[in-house]
């Protein structure tokens, strides 16, 4: 039994369509994986401050910064994503100097607005977190300007994240005024 040219052409077209769709499916899977890593979703209530605002942090005396902060750096999206995935670990930390304020702890970390700054302290690249509940100011100024709040108790806290170790440290709650 002989196969006609028309049947061969039809079979060839079906085979090309199948191979092409399989190849496109694999490319889409790869793009989704790369897209998730290169463009991480960030919390709606957090922002990486611009370098000029980060530099202001270094000079502010009311901040509980690590010792020997010498400069700033820009954390990558991946470093921010990894840190944000672990933010609940901050709830395990304790501020020994503020045990009278909420037991020196914070709770419900997702309820805070957060500003991030890349700092270099003792030669290590760290991410400084400044967090606060509620914001009384122009709607989005907290996204572009450093917010420095005195007092506030457990509604205002600061911590440090080390991208090299994946650990949080140096939780500091503001005092109550």
One Martini backbone bead per residue (centre of mass of N, CA, C, O) as a GRO file, in nm:
protein
  177
    1UNK     BB    1   0.095   0.037   0.025
    2UNK     BB    2   0.057   0.364  -0.065
    3UNK     BB    3   0.178   0.683   0.011
    4UNK     BB    4   0.085   0.984  -0.021
    5UNK     BB    5   0.185   1.305  -0.043
    6UNK     BB    6  -0.040   1.418   0.135
    7UNK     BB    7   0.009   1.235   0.381
    8UNK     BB    8   0.302   1.316   0.430
    9UNK     BB    9   0.251   1.618   0.473
   10UNK     BB   10   0.062   1.592   0.710
   11UNK     BB   11   0.260   1.441   0.896
   12UNK     BB   12   0.480   1.663   0.896
   13UNK     BB   13   0.308   1.890   1.017
   14UNK     BB   14   0.233   1.749   1.281
   15UNK     BB   15   0.524   1.708   1.378
   16UNK     BB   16   0.606   2.008   1.387
   17UNK     BB   17   0.390   2.100   1.585
   18UNK     BB   18   0.470   1.916   1.818
   19UNK     BB   19   0.767   2.004   1.852
   20UNK     BB   20   0.709   2.306   1.892
   21UNK     BB   21   0.525   2.283   2.144
   22UNK     BB   22   0.733   2.142   2.322
   23UNK     BB   23   0.950   2.363   2.311
   24UNK     BB   24   0.775   2.599   2.421
   25UNK     BB   25   0.710   2.471   2.693
   26UNK     BB   26   1.004   2.459   2.799
   27UNK     BB   27   1.062   2.764   2.779
   28UNK     BB   28   0.840   2.857   2.975
   29UNK     BB   29   0.946   2.709   3.220
   30UNK     BB   30   1.220   2.855   3.227
   31UNK     BB   31   1.111   3.146   3.241
   32UNK     BB   32   0.964   3.117   3.506
   33UNK     BB   33   1.211   3.056   3.678
   34UNK     BB   34   1.372   3.310   3.605
   35UNK     BB   35   1.157   3.522   3.675
   36UNK     BB   36   1.140   3.454   3.982
   37UNK     BB   37   1.441   3.533   4.038
   38UNK     BB   38   1.476   3.821   3.881
   39UNK     BB   39   1.155   3.898   3.977
   40UNK     BB   40   1.077   3.958   4.270
   41UNK     BB   41   0.856   3.962   4.502
   42UNK     BB   42   0.730   4.222   4.696
   43UNK     BB   43   0.641   4.388   4.940
   44UNK     BB   44   0.412   4.643   4.975
   45UNK     BB   45   0.569   4.745   5.264
   46UNK     BB   46   0.842   4.783   5.086
   47UNK     BB   47   1.186   4.931   5.064
   48UNK     BB   48   1.456   5.040   4.877
   49UNK     BB   49   1.666   5.266   4.928
   50UNK     BB   50   1.825   5.516   4.822
   51UNK     BB   51   2.145   5.608   4.844
   52UNK     BB   52   2.098   5.890   4.974
   53UNK     BB   53   1.926   5.771   5.211
   54UNK     BB   54   2.133   5.573   5.320
   55UNK     BB   55   2.345   5.787   5.402
   56UNK     BB   56   2.170   5.915   5.625
   57UNK     BB   57   2.176   5.678   5.826
   58UNK     BB   58   2.475   5.696   5.917
   59UNK     BB   59   2.423   5.999   6.059
   60UNK     BB   60   2.211   5.890   6.256
   61UNK     BB   61   2.196   5.886   6.607
   62UNK     BB   62   1.910   5.722   6.671
   63UNK     BB   63   2.033   5.473   6.564
   64UNK     BB   64   2.075   5.104   6.564
   65UNK     BB   65   2.364   5.057   6.458
   66UNK     BB   66   2.617   4.912   6.374
   67UNK     BB   67   2.932   4.899   6.408
   68UNK     BB   68   3.127   5.035   6.171
   69UNK     BB   69   2.993   5.212   5.958
   70UNK     BB   70   3.122   5.294   5.619
   71UNK     BB   71   2.886   5.210   5.409
   72UNK     BB   72   2.731   5.135   5.104
   73UNK     BB   73   2.487   4.919   4.933
   74UNK     BB   74   2.332   4.713   4.671
   75UNK     BB   75   2.096   4.506   4.685
   76UNK     BB   76   1.957   4.248   4.552
   77UNK     BB   77   1.669   4.100   4.469
   78UNK     BB   78   1.750   3.824   4.582
   79UNK     BB   79   1.831   3.918   4.867
   80UNK     BB   80   1.554   4.034   4.936
   81UNK     BB   81   1.385   3.780   4.892
   82UNK     BB   82   1.526   3.604   5.102
   83UNK     BB   83   1.465   3.785   5.341
   84UNK     BB   84   1.150   3.801   5.316
   85UNK     BB   85   1.109   3.487   5.353
   86UNK     BB   86   1.236   3.532   5.674
   87UNK     BB   87   1.100   3.758   5.857
   88UNK     BB   88   0.969   3.588   6.092
   89UNK     BB   89   1.245   3.550   6.251
   90UNK     BB   90   1.237   3.821   6.410
   91UNK     BB   91   1.034   3.714   6.635
   92UNK     BB   92   1.279   3.559   6.794
   93UNK     BB   93   1.387   3.807   6.882
   94UNK     BB   94   1.570   4.019   7.125
   95UNK     BB   95   1.557   4.313   7.325
   96UNK     BB   96   1.736   4.360   7.611
   97UNK     BB   97   1.676   4.686   7.649
   98UNK     BB   98   1.332   4.618   7.603
   99UNK     BB   99   1.159   4.430   7.806
  100UNK     BB  100   0.921   4.641   7.873
  101UNK     BB  101   0.873   4.609   7.557
  102UNK     BB  102   0.705   4.346   7.468
  103UNK     BB  103   0.950   4.168   7.577
  104UNK     BB  104   1.151   4.254   7.332
  105UNK     BB  105   0.930   4.212   7.104
  106UNK     BB  106   0.786   4.103   6.801
  107UNK     BB  107   0.479   4.105   6.609
  108UNK     BB  108   0.363   4.073   6.313
  109UNK     BB  109   0.568   4.159   6.071
  110UNK     BB  110   0.354   4.214   5.828
  111UNK     BB  111   0.241   4.500   5.965
  112UNK     BB  112   0.493   4.640   5.848
  113UNK     BB  113   0.684   4.885   5.754
  114UNK     BB  114   0.972   4.889   5.516
  115UNK     BB  115   1.319   4.974   5.525
  116UNK     BB  116   1.605   4.947   5.313
  117UNK     BB  117   1.968   4.905   5.375
  118UNK     BB  118   2.285   4.908   5.257
  119UNK     BB  119   2.554   4.795   5.464
  120UNK     BB  120   2.887   4.853   5.595
  121UNK     BB  121   3.023   4.631   5.850
  122UNK     BB  122   3.316   4.516   5.918
  123UNK     BB  123   3.319   4.431   5.594
  124UNK     BB  124   3.008   4.376   5.587
  125UNK     BB  125   2.723   4.287   5.417
  126UNK     BB  126   2.418   4.453   5.493
  127UNK     BB  127   2.072   4.466   5.609
  128UNK     BB  128   1.879   4.731   5.692
  129UNK     BB  129   1.596   4.757   5.917
  130UNK     BB  130   1.307   4.969   5.899
  131UNK     BB  131   1.025   4.967   6.123
  132UNK     BB  132   0.663   5.042   6.089
  133UNK     BB  133   0.356   5.147   6.211
  134UNK     BB  134   0.227   5.325   6.034
  135UNK     BB  135   0.161   5.643   5.854
  136UNK     BB  136   0.235   6.002   5.896
  137UNK     BB  137   0.200   6.116   5.574
  138UNK     BB  138   0.267   6.125   5.283
  139UNK     BB  139   0.171   5.856   5.127
  140UNK     BB  140   0.481   5.786   4.969
  141UNK     BB  141   0.738   5.892   5.130
  142UNK     BB  142   0.845   5.620   5.253
  143UNK     BB  143   0.963   5.525   4.964
  144UNK     BB  144   1.189   5.788   4.946
  145UNK     BB  145   1.216   5.834   5.264
  146UNK     BB  146   1.350   5.852   5.551
  147UNK     BB  147   1.228   5.712   5.856
  148UNK     BB  148   1.244   5.895   6.168
  149UNK     BB  149   1.161   5.749   6.483
  150UNK     BB  150   1.068   5.845   6.787
  151UNK     BB  151   0.979   5.619   6.960
  152UNK     BB  152   0.692   5.369   6.978
  153UNK     BB  153   0.815   5.115   7.051
  154UNK     BB  154   0.697   4.821   6.897
  155UNK     BB  155   0.619   5.002   6.631
  156UNK     BB  156   0.945   5.033   6.639
  157UNK     BB  157   1.209   4.889   6.437
  158UNK     BB  158   1.534   4.717   6.423
  159UNK     BB  159   1.749   4.542   6.184
  160UNK     BB  160   1.965   4.269   6.075
  161UNK     BB  161   2.093   4.137   5.763
  162UNK     BB  162   2.279   3.847   5.648
  163UNK     BB  163   2.337   3.722   5.337
  164UNK     BB  164   2.573   3.519   5.403
  165UNK     BB  165   2.395   3.362   5.645
  166UNK     BB  166   2.072   3.428   5.683
  167UNK     BB  167   2.073   3.632   5.932
  168UNK     BB  168   1.939   3.774   6.215
  169UNK     BB  169   1.987   4.091   6.401
  170UNK     BB  170   1.974   4.355   6.614
  171UNK     BB  171   1.730   4.409   6.781
  172UNK     BB  172   1.541   4.729   6.793
  173UNK     BB  173   1.355   4.910   7.004
  174UNK     BB  174   1.180   5.158   7.074
  175UNK     BB  175   1.094   5.383   7.278
  176UNK     BB  176   0.893   5.533   7.528
  177UNK     BB  177   0.738   5.871   7.548
   0.00000   0.00000   0.00000
